[in-house]
């Protein structure tokens, strides 16, 4: 993924916002799901030095069967940083699996929209920075199934995708257009009548919002403009293919 100044700053904001949440001596990994001492790896290094291999199991099971919401807040900055890291990103938990934890309600956690204002702002800034970076990244360099994987991930924690889709419509880079075309041709939007399972299954309203947006004449015009501007480029056929399947 493109490493933009805004993305780097949003990660630093996360570290500042969640700095008060200290690591407990024991993070209470469920003994039925994890080996004894499973959390030892979480204590061996400073937070910013933890790798994907150190955090993979925890990032998958945090809150559900491992620790509390406050424990998750301690690690959230590093986990979110690793999600967009150029190194080892293929060997980490899906962004959608992590972001959906932000909405999880239990005895020890609540939705991120009830968190202190500074924490909400840090999460929101990160989402928008990630989205801008994803849109403008070379499709071949995007983890988690490309730009579709990122909007699907953000949809796990955002009830309204409007600001993200508006930004996409206004983004003028070649990659923003390529990512749009490839999502249409590779993911079946907007031809599918309903979500085909996976992470969209529990976020149908957001899936419908994305599908309806892709049917807008402004989106079709965006692809038509791409055909006009870049049809002679090696990837020019991507725009023709996507425009041909839009209603």
NUTIDO-424480 format. One record per residue (C-alpha): residue in one letter; z, x, y; residue number from 0; chain. Coordinates in Angstrom, 2 decimals, m for minus. Example, Ala and Ser with C-alpha at 12.3 -4.5 7.8 and 13.67 -1.06 7.14 Angstrom:
2
<code A	up 7.80	east 12.30	north m4.50	pos 0	unit A>;
<code S	up 7.14	east 13.67	north m1.06	pos 1	unit A>;
***
This chain:
247
<code X	up 0.00	east 0.00	north 0.00	pos 0	unit A>;
<code X	up m0.70	east 1.07	north 3.56	pos 1	unit A>;
<code X	up 2.42	east 2.71	north 5.00	pos 2	unit A>;
<code X	up 2.53	east 1.39	north 8.56	pos 3	unit A>;
<code X	up 5.07	east 2.25	north 11.29	pos 4	unit A>;
<code X	up 6.13	east m1.41	north 11.36	pos 5	unit A>;
<code X	up 6.80	east m1.36	north 7.61	pos 6	unit A>;
<code X	up 8.85	east 1.83	north 7.88	pos 7	unit A>;
<code X	up 10.87	east 0.39	north 10.75	pos 8	unit A>;
<code X	up 11.49	east m2.86	north 8.88	pos 9	unit A>;
<code X	up 12.96	east m0.87	north 5.98	pos 10	unit A>;
<code X	up 15.25	east 1.01	north 8.34	pos 11	unit A>;
<code X	up 16.33	east m2.34	north 9.77	pos 12	unit A>;
<code X	up 17.25	east m3.45	north 6.27	pos 13	unit A>;
<code X	up 19.44	east m0.41	north 5.76	pos 14	unit A>;
<code X	up 21.19	east m1.06	north 9.07	pos 15	unit A>;
<code X	up 21.70	east m4.79	north 8.43	pos 16	unit A>;
<code X	up 23.08	east m4.39	north 4.90	pos 17	unit A>;
<code X	up 25.03	east m1.17	north 5.41	pos 18	unit A>;
<code X	up 28.42	east m3.00	north 5.41	pos 19	unit A>;
<code X	up 28.05	east m3.99	north 1.74	pos 20	unit A>;
<code X	up 29.66	east m1.15	north m0.21	pos 21	unit A>;
<code X	up 29.09	east m0.33	north m3.86	pos 22	unit A>;
<code X	up 31.95	east m1.53	north m6.05	pos 23	unit A>;
<code X	up 33.33	east 0.80	north m8.78	pos 24	unit A>;
<code X	up 32.12	east m1.72	north m11.37	pos 25	unit A>;
<code X	up 29.24	east m4.13	north m10.78	pos 26	unit A>;
<code X	up 30.05	east m6.42	north m13.73	pos 27	unit A>;
<code X	up 26.92	east m6.27	north m15.83	pos 28	unit A>;
<code X	up 27.08	east m9.04	north m18.44	pos 29	unit A>;
<code X	up 28.25	east m7.40	north m21.72	pos 30	unit A>;
<code X	up 26.10	east m9.83	north m23.72	pos 31	unit A>;
<code X	up 22.94	east m8.70	north m21.92	pos 32	unit A>;
<code X	up 23.65	east m5.05	north m21.12	pos 33	unit A>;
<code X	up 25.19	east m2.07	north m22.84	pos 34	unit A>;
<code X	up 28.64	east m0.84	north m21.93	pos 35	unit A>;
<code X	up 28.47	east 1.33	north m18.86	pos 36	unit A>;
<code X	up 25.04	east 0.03	north m17.89	pos 37	unit A>;
<code X	up 25.92	east 0.35	north m14.24	pos 38	unit A>;
<code X	up 26.70	east 4.06	north m14.43	pos 39	unit A>;
<code X	up 23.19	east 4.86	north m13.28	pos 40	unit A>;
<code X	up 23.79	east 2.90	north m10.10	pos 41	unit A>;
<code X	up 26.63	east 5.27	north m9.14	pos 42	unit A>;
<code X	up 25.07	east 8.66	north m9.90	pos 43	unit A>;
<code X	up 23.06	east 9.00	north m6.69	pos 44	unit A>;
<code X	up 23.26	east 7.94	north m3.05	pos 45	unit A>;
<code X	up 21.57	east 4.60	north m2.42	pos 46	unit A>;
<code X	up 18.43	east 6.09	north m0.83	pos 47	unit A>;
<code X	up 17.97	east 8.45	north m3.79	pos 48	unit A>;
<code X	up 17.97	east 5.78	north m6.51	pos 49	unit A>;
<code X	up 14.60	east 5.58	north m8.28	pos 50	unit A>;
<code X	up 12.70	east 2.74	north m9.90	pos 51	unit A>;
<code X	up 14.04	east 3.84	north m13.30	pos 52	unit A>;
<code X	up 17.60	east 3.78	north m11.93	pos 53	unit A>;
<code X	up 17.22	east 0.29	north m10.50	pos 54	unit A>;
<code X	up 14.66	east m1.42	north m12.75	pos 55	unit A>;
<code X	up 17.09	east m3.27	north m15.03	pos 56	unit A>;
<code X	up 19.45	east m4.15	north m12.21	pos 57	unit A>;
<code X	up 16.63	east m5.41	north m9.96	pos 58	unit A>;
<code X	up 15.51	east m7.75	north m12.73	pos 59	unit A>;
<code X	up 18.94	east m9.16	north m13.59	pos 60	unit A>;
<code X	up 20.85	east m8.94	north m10.29	pos 61	unit A>;
<code X	up 22.94	east m12.04	north m9.57	pos 62	unit A>;
<code X	up 21.73	east m13.79	north m12.74	pos 63	unit A>;
<code X	up 23.60	east m11.65	north m15.27	pos 64	unit A>;
<code X	up 24.60	east m8.62	north m13.22	pos 65	unit A>;
<code X	up 27.00	east m8.61	north m10.30	pos 66	unit A>;
<code X	up 27.39	east m10.82	north m7.25	pos 67	unit A>;
<code X	up 25.36	east m11.70	north m4.20	pos 68	unit A>;
<code X	up 27.20	east m9.03	north m2.23	pos 69	unit A>;
<code X	up 26.31	east m6.44	north m4.87	pos 70	unit A>;
<code X	up 22.67	east m7.44	north m4.49	pos 71	unit A>;
<code X	up 22.97	east m7.03	north m0.73	pos 72	unit A>;
<code X	up 24.19	east m3.48	north m1.24	pos 73	unit A>;
<code X	up 21.01	east m2.57	north m3.14	pos 74	unit A>;
<code X	up 18.53	east m4.83	north m1.37	pos 75	unit A>;
<code X	up 17.30	east m2.22	north 1.12	pos 76	unit A>;
<code X	up 16.47	east 0.35	north m1.55	pos 77	unit A>;
<code X	up 14.91	east m2.22	north m3.88	pos 78	unit A>;
<code X	up 12.70	east m3.56	north m1.10	pos 79	unit A>;
<code X	up 11.75	east 0.01	north m0.15	pos 80	unit A>;
<code X	up 10.74	east 0.84	north m3.73	pos 81	unit A>;
<code X	up 8.58	east m2.29	north m3.94	pos 82	unit A>;
<code X	up 6.24	east m0.80	north m1.34	pos 83	unit A>;
<code X	up 6.59	east 2.84	north m2.34	pos 84	unit A>;
<code X	up 3.49	east 4.80	north m3.35	pos 85	unit A>;
<code X	up 5.43	east 6.47	north m6.16	pos 86	unit A>;
<code X	up 6.27	east 4.85	north m9.53	pos 87	unit A>;
<code X	up 5.54	east 1.40	north m8.15	pos 88	unit A>;
<code X	up 3.68	east 0.38	north m11.31	pos 89	unit A>;
<code X	up 6.87	east 0.87	north m13.31	pos 90	unit A>;
<code X	up 9.09	east m1.49	north m11.35	pos 91	unit A>;
<code X	up 9.99	east m5.18	north m11.34	pos 92	unit A>;
<code X	up 7.52	east m7.63	north m9.73	pos 93	unit A>;
<code X	up 8.09	east m8.34	north m6.06	pos 94	unit A>;
<code X	up 8.11	east m12.08	north m6.83	pos 95	unit A>;
<code X	up 10.94	east m11.64	north m9.33	pos 96	unit A>;
<code X	up 13.00	east m9.92	north m6.65	pos 97	unit A>;
<code X	up 12.19	east m12.19	north m3.72	pos 98	unit A>;
<code X	up 13.06	east m15.37	north m5.62	pos 99	unit A>;
<code X	up 16.65	east m14.12	north m5.86	pos 100	unit A>;
<code X	up 16.91	east m14.66	north m2.10	pos 101	unit A>;
<code X	up 16.88	east m18.43	north m2.72	pos 102	unit A>;
<code X	up 19.24	east m18.40	north m5.68	pos 103	unit A>;
<code X	up 22.38	east m20.52	north m5.35	pos 104	unit A>;
<code X	up 25.41	east m19.82	north m7.55	pos 105	unit A>;
<code X	up 29.17	east m19.39	north m7.37	pos 106	unit A>;
<code X	up 28.65	east m15.87	north m6.01	pos 107	unit A>;
<code X	up 25.44	east m16.16	north m3.97	pos 108	unit A>;
<code X	up 23.57	east m18.45	north m1.61	pos 109	unit A>;
<code X	up 20.18	east m18.76	north 0.04	pos 110	unit A>;
<code X	up 19.27	east m16.00	north 2.46	pos 111	unit A>;
<code X	up 18.69	east m18.66	north 5.12	pos 112	unit A>;
<code X	up 22.48	east m19.11	north 5.25	pos 113	unit A>;
<code X	up 23.17	east m15.38	north 5.72	pos 114	unit A>;
<code X	up 24.22	east m13.84	north 9.06	pos 115	unit A>;
<code X	up 21.48	east m13.84	north 11.70	pos 116	unit A>;
<code X	up 20.95	east m10.07	north 11.63	pos 117	unit A>;
<code X	up 20.44	east m10.12	north 7.86	pos 118	unit A>;
<code X	up 17.97	east m13.00	north 8.06	pos 119	unit A>;
<code X	up 16.06	east m11.22	north 10.81	pos 120	unit A>;
<code X	up 15.86	east m8.02	north 8.77	pos 121	unit A>;
<code X	up 14.46	east m9.89	north 5.76	pos 122	unit A>;
<code X	up 11.97	east m11.82	north 7.88	pos 123	unit A>;
<code X	up 10.78	east m8.69	north 9.70	pos 124	unit A>;
<code X	up 10.29	east m6.96	north 6.37	pos 125	unit A>;
<code X	up 8.25	east m9.85	north 4.98	pos 126	unit A>;
<code X	up 5.92	east m9.88	north 7.99	pos 127	unit A>;
<code X	up 5.56	east m6.10	north 7.97	pos 128	unit A>;
<code X	up 4.80	east m6.10	north 4.24	pos 129	unit A>;
<code X	up 2.27	east m8.87	north 4.67	pos 130	unit A>;
<code X	up 0.46	east m7.09	north 7.50	pos 131	unit A>;
<code X	up 0.38	east m3.87	north 5.48	pos 132	unit A>;
<code X	up m0.88	east m5.68	north 2.38	pos 133	unit A>;
<code X	up m3.66	east m7.46	north 4.25	pos 134	unit A>;
<code X	up m4.94	east m4.21	north 5.71	pos 135	unit A>;
<code X	up m4.62	east m2.16	north 2.53	pos 136	unit A>;
<code X	up m7.51	east m1.17	north 0.32	pos 137	unit A>;
<code X	up m7.51	east m3.77	north m2.49	pos 138	unit A>;
<code X	up m7.59	east m1.02	north m5.10	pos 139	unit A>;
<code X	up m4.32	east 0.41	north m3.72	pos 140	unit A>;
<code X	up m2.24	east m2.77	north m3.79	pos 141	unit A>;
<code X	up 0.42	east m3.22	north m6.48	pos 142	unit A>;
<code X	up 1.47	east m6.57	north m8.00	pos 143	unit A>;
<code X	up m1.99	east m8.14	north m8.44	pos 144	unit A>;
<code X	up m3.20	east m7.40	north m4.95	pos 145	unit A>;
<code X	up m2.76	east m9.57	north m1.89	pos 146	unit A>;
<code X	up m2.40	east m12.69	north m4.04	pos 147	unit A>;
<code X	up 0.64	east m11.14	north m5.69	pos 148	unit A>;
<code X	up 2.20	east m10.51	north m2.29	pos 149	unit A>;
<code X	up 1.66	east m13.99	north m0.84	pos 150	unit A>;
<code X	up 2.95	east m15.42	north m4.14	pos 151	unit A>;
<code X	up 6.01	east m13.17	north m3.87	pos 152	unit A>;
<code X	up 6.72	east m14.12	north m0.25	pos 153	unit A>;
<code X	up 6.33	east m17.78	north m1.21	pos 154	unit A>;
<code X	up 9.33	east m17.40	north m3.51	pos 155	unit A>;
<code X	up 11.57	east m16.99	north m0.46	pos 156	unit A>;
<code X	up 9.67	east m18.77	north 2.33	pos 157	unit A>;
<code X	up 9.28	east m22.55	north 2.45	pos 158	unit A>;
<code X	up 6.49	east m22.38	north 5.03	pos 159	unit A>;
<code X	up 3.62	east m19.88	north 4.71	pos 160	unit A>;
<code X	up 1.98	east m20.97	north 7.96	pos 161	unit A>;
<code X	up 2.71	east m17.85	north 10.01	pos 162	unit A>;
<code X	up 1.44	east m15.59	north 7.22	pos 163	unit A>;
<code X	up m1.79	east m17.55	north 6.81	pos 164	unit A>;
<code X	up m2.32	east m17.68	north 10.58	pos 165	unit A>;
<code X	up m1.99	east m13.91	north 10.67	pos 166	unit A>;
<code X	up m4.53	east m13.57	north 7.87	pos 167	unit A>;
<code X	up m7.01	east m15.73	north 9.75	pos 168	unit A>;
<code X	up m6.66	east m13.52	north 12.83	pos 169	unit A>;
<code X	up m6.75	east m10.18	north 10.99	pos 170	unit A>;
<code X	up m10.06	east m8.51	north 11.73	pos 171	unit A>;
<code X	up m10.03	east m5.48	north 9.44	pos 172	unit A>;
<code X	up m12.50	east m4.97	north 6.61	pos 173	unit A>;
<code X	up m9.66	east m4.96	north 4.08	pos 174	unit A>;
<code X	up m8.22	east m8.25	north 5.34	pos 175	unit A>;
<code X	up m11.63	east m9.81	north 4.65	pos 176	unit A>;
<code X	up m12.04	east m8.04	north 1.31	pos 177	unit A>;
<code X	up m8.59	east m9.12	north 0.17	pos 178	unit A>;
<code X	up m9.44	east m12.71	north 1.07	pos 179	unit A>;
<code X	up m12.72	east m12.62	north m0.83	pos 180	unit A>;
<code X	up m11.21	east m11.02	north m3.92	pos 181	unit A>;
<code X	up m8.33	east m13.49	north m4.08	pos 182	unit A>;
<code X	up m10.80	east m16.37	north m4.05	pos 183	unit A>;
<code X	up m13.03	east m14.96	north m6.77	pos 184	unit A>;
<code X	up m10.34	east m13.45	north m8.99	pos 185	unit A>;
<code X	up m7.56	east m16.02	north m8.75	pos 186	unit A>;
<code X	up m9.56	east m19.25	north m8.82	pos 187	unit A>;
<code X	up m8.57	east m20.49	north m5.36	pos 188	unit A>;
<code X	up m9.21	east m23.12	north m4.12	pos 189	unit A>;
<code X	up m10.89	east m24.63	north m7.16	pos 190	unit A>;
<code X	up m7.79	east m25.01	north m9.32	pos 191	unit A>;
<code X	up m6.23	east m28.45	north m9.28	pos 192	unit A>;
<code X	up m2.69	east m27.24	north m9.85	pos 193	unit A>;
<code X	up m0.71	east m24.04	north m10.39	pos 194	unit A>;
<code X	up m1.37	east m22.43	north m13.75	pos 195	unit A>;
<code X	up 2.26	east m21.54	north m14.33	pos 196	unit A>;
<code X	up 3.93	east m18.26	north m13.48	pos 197	unit A>;
<code X	up 5.75	east m17.78	north m10.20	pos 198	unit A>;
<code X	up 3.85	east m20.60	north m8.49	pos 199	unit A>;
<code X	up 5.21	east m23.20	north m10.89	pos 200	unit A>;
<code X	up 8.47	east m23.70	north m8.98	pos 201	unit A>;
<code X	up 6.80	east m23.29	north m5.56	pos 202	unit A>;
<code X	up 4.12	east m25.95	north m5.75	pos 203	unit A>;
<code X	up 4.36	east m26.95	north m2.09	pos 204	unit A>;
<code X	up 3.60	east m23.39	north m1.06	pos 205	unit A>;
<code X	up 0.74	east m23.21	north m3.57	pos 206	unit A>;
<code X	up m0.72	east m26.40	north m2.11	pos 207	unit A>;
<code X	up m0.35	east m25.00	north 1.41	pos 208	unit A>;
<code X	up m2.32	east m21.89	north 0.42	pos 209	unit A>;
<code X	up m4.94	east m23.92	north m1.41	pos 210	unit A>;
<code X	up m5.40	east m26.30	north 1.53	pos 211	unit A>;
<code X	up m5.66	east m23.37	north 3.96	pos 212	unit A>;
<code X	up m8.49	east m21.87	north 1.93	pos 213	unit A>;
<code X	up m10.42	east m25.13	north 2.31	pos 214	unit A>;
<code X	up m10.31	east m24.95	north 6.08	pos 215	unit A>;
<code X	up m13.67	east m24.42	north 7.84	pos 216	unit A>;
<code X	up m12.13	east m21.51	north 9.75	pos 217	unit A>;
<code X	up m11.66	east m19.62	north 6.48	pos 218	unit A>;
<code X	up m15.23	east m20.27	north 5.44	pos 219	unit A>;
<code X	up m16.36	east m19.03	north 8.85	pos 220	unit A>;
<code X	up m14.27	east m15.90	north 8.39	pos 221	unit A>;
<code X	up m16.17	east m15.12	north 5.20	pos 222	unit A>;
<code X	up m19.50	east m15.95	north 6.86	pos 223	unit A>;
<code X	up m18.65	east m13.45	north 9.60	pos 224	unit A>;
<code X	up m17.85	east m10.86	north 6.94	pos 225	unit A>;
<code X	up m21.23	east m11.41	north 5.30	pos 226	unit A>;
<code X	up m22.93	east m10.89	north 8.65	pos 227	unit A>;
<code X	up m20.96	east m7.77	north 9.52	pos 228	unit A>;
<code X	up m20.72	east m5.93	north 6.20	pos 229	unit A>;
<code X	up m23.39	east m7.27	north 3.83	pos 230	unit A>;
<code X	up m25.00	east m3.81	north 3.61	pos 231	unit A>;
<code X	up m21.76	east m2.13	north 2.51	pos 232	unit A>;
<code X	up m21.20	east m1.37	north m1.20	pos 233	unit A>;
<code X	up m18.68	east m4.21	north m1.39	pos 234	unit A>;
<code X	up m20.83	east m6.67	north 0.58	pos 235	unit A>;
<code X	up m21.41	east m8.79	north m2.51	pos 236	unit A>;
<code X	up m17.71	east m9.68	north m2.59	pos 237	unit A>;
<code X	up m18.16	east m11.82	north 0.53	pos 238	unit A>;
<code X	up m21.24	east m13.60	north m0.82	pos 239	unit A>;
<code X	up m19.45	east m14.36	north m4.09	pos 240	unit A>;
<code X	up m16.37	east m15.77	north m2.36	pos 241	unit A>;
<code X	up m18.32	east m17.84	north 0.16	pos 242	unit A>;
<code X	up m20.37	east m19.39	north m2.64	pos 243	unit A>;
<code X	up m17.33	east m20.91	north m4.35	pos 244	unit A>;
<code X	up m15.61	east m22.34	north m1.28	pos 245	unit A>;
<code X	up m16.07	east m26.10	north m0.83	pos 246	unit A>;
***
